[in-house]
Amino acid sequence: MLEKNALAYRGIKGSLLYRIKHFSPAWFGMVMGTGISGAILADYPFGAGWLRGIGIAFWAFAAGLLTVFCSMTVLQQILFPETFMQVLLHPTQSLFLGCIPMALSSVISDIIVIFGKKAVWPCYVLWWIDLVLSLACAWLVVFVGFVHHSRKQPEGLNAVILLPIVTLVVNSSTGSLIVEQLPENWKPHMIVLTTLGWGNGEVLAYAYTCVYVWRLLTGSMPGREMVISCFLPVGPLGQGAYGFLLNSQNLQSYLETHGYSILLQVPVFTYIGVIVALLMVGTATFWLFCALAGCLYFRPKVFGLGWWSLTFPVGTYALATHELGIVLNSDAFKVVSCIVGTTVVITSLILSFVTIYFSIIKDDIFRNYAVEMGQMCSATTELRSASNESETA
């Protein structure tokens, strides 16, 4: 059946239609990886001007990818409107919908880090759009999963279940960056919203991580094909530490500016931010160790878009340690951030070339997605037929 369908997409136009039809939301993970690489380089510890230039190039690449992928998503819904429900009801592909708002957040963060106040209002508008998308993923996609997705075996619970949830944490961190550049009278509502988003996302992420730990205890580590996903628990912790640290400093600064002079002597909220961030970075280090050990033990060989989960979660760890290095004036944290950040940037470069090879030259990524969705449709058809037969009987 797949070969017959492939024959219908010959030629340049047919090849483009084939890619549009079988475009997965997981592609936005590439934007996340290149975007956070740009943020790392644009504000690199012990950085130089030429590193910032490379960071701007990464941001431009990420913004270009985001434009292309958004265009393909819109065209997919126009030309093949049935694909949205197929993705939403798919137990794995629906989770990757969370990559869309996180990709937008990554690009917004790059813009505000690179251009500062010059771009604050466009970023502010884009942030509201990203907030709506993040809520749609963290609430709607999760609710659909409660109703329609069945994961009776522990092996079906991989770390990708965190993807729709982390959107709120990433959105909160991006909002905290924007707060620094806003006028004083615009800051209070943003501080409140970013704190609410952080709390909603982190609490759900901790709940989901507990379920994931139960899966590890009862069903062992994910196999070779899914072991890369073990890096995902680093994300809500690294991004959460980074966002909480930024937000606590924003609150401290705002209260100091508006008459709370006692906070000039004892920066309570900054202290709280540092303590919480240290706890989260410590836990993130544990998950980073588990992920690295799992990859060394199982040695994944088959490339897929899931490999991009190597970049964004670990990149958030680099941002968190960098911010701790600034607040604590600690060269140790800055060195850790340099090492981890450099690894993320190099990995993003390598994965970019490998992704282009397997998507344009070999066409494996689109073909594998078509097979996965085809298997899901076949299973759904069989279930409906069995249900109809039982009702008839």
Secondary structure, DSSP 8 states (H G I E B T S, - for coil): -HHHHHHTT-HHHHHHHHHHHT--GGGHHHHHHHHHHHHHHHT-TT--HHHHHHHHHHHHHHHHHHHHHHHHHHHHHHH-THHHHHHHTSTTGGGGGGHHHHHHHHHHHHHHHHHGGGGHHHHHHHHHHHHHHHHIIIIIIHHHHHHH----SGGG--GGGGHHHHHHHHHHHHHHHHHTTS-GGGHHHHHHHHHHHHHHHHHHHHHHHHHHHHHHHHH-S--TTTGGGGGTTHHHHHHHHHHHHHHHHHHHHHHHHTT-THHHHS-HHHHHHHHHHHHHHHHHHHHHHHHHHHHHHH---S--GGGGGGTHHHHHHHHHHHHHHHHHT-HHHHHHHHHHHHHHHHHHHHHHHHHHIIIIIS-HHHHHHHHHHHHHHHHHHHHHHHHHHHHH-
